[in-house]
Amino acid sequence: MIEIKNLTVDLGTFQLQDVNLKIEPGEYFIILGPTGSGKTILLESIAGLYPIKSGEIWLNGREVTKLEPEKRGIGFVYQDYALFPHLSVKDNLLFGLKQTKQPKTELHSIVDWIAGLLGVTHLLKRKPETLSGGERQKVALARALCISPQVLLLDEPLSALDPHTREGVQQELREIHRRLETTIIHVTHDFEEAIALGDRIAILSEGRILQIGTPDQVFRQPSSEFVARFAMARNVFSGEVRDVEKGDAIFRIGDLKLAVVTELRGKLHASVRPEDILVSKELFRSSARNSLRGTITHIDDRGSTLYLTVSTPLNFICLLTRRSFEELGLKAGEEVYITFKASAVHIF
């Protein structure tokens, strides 16, 4: 288990401030945030590469706050791979192992096993400069895993890869985690990547943790306007929750009233995810309690999906598959109905 208690790191122009995290053994934990939020600094602080102003870092019941990086039992994979260009792939994998002073035959057995696990055995004699981006990433992972780390730290490991290669390396990471049960801390700015890989996610902004939860909790139940927008809720509004008859509640934004399901009352925020909104040309009869008439004012074509902005006059962004869009024959300037459940409106 990794426990970070009230961690503060002061770099002058940037601070990590009172970070608290508890990561369970074998967990795949994602630190998610925009560029400049402090993700890599937090990762490097866990690895022991920055002096700690205050707070503690514990690893499997042992405080490692002031311990040298090489004594922490941590593997680190950087965004740019950081392979030694003058060494072959095999010598890159052997590099960290040589510090363990194990018998030579054992070291080579470990390298062969890890290379086989990651499917890079055929690359062992090659130099890093001859490898593709995906191959370099696999080699960097293999090198980090060779030392049997207690924790594996991944710094934006997929950001430099093309979409097809990224998907393949994602699958490799899932399989490695399943087979080795290594505790992994993975930082990224990509929400889809976080959802695909993480058991839990911590949202980091300007050096502070804003929310921790499962992907579904962070995705569906953001705790702040920043998290809602970063999680691509897209429809985020400020208003007031009021009681109506029979214990029901409405969220009021000016003259617009939305049926909601919440115990909260007063001035609050609401978010509605684009994929939770049904678009139709005729009024859609269903149990959903929110139905509004509006005009399509913008269409954002993303290939297999499209985002429609519907002005009611409040703007709602709705997500449609290309098939649905074409079957409805929609176009800008057309009047449509949007429908969504009261439970689809998240109040915070």
Secondary structure by P-SEA (a helix, b strand, c coil): cbbbcbbbbbcccccccbbbbbbccccccccccccccaaaaaaaaaacccccccccccccccccccccccccbbbbbcccccccccccaaaaaaaaaaaacccaaaaaaaaaaaaaaaccccccccccccccaaaaaaaaaaaaacccccbbbbccccccccaaaaaaaaaaaaaaaaacccbbbbbbccaaaaaacccbbbbbccccccccccccccccccccaaaaaaacccbbbbbbbbbccccbbbbbcccbbbbbbccccccbbbbbbccccccccccccccccbbbbbbbcbbbbcccbbbbbbbcccbbbbbbcaaaaaaacccccccbbbbbcccccccc
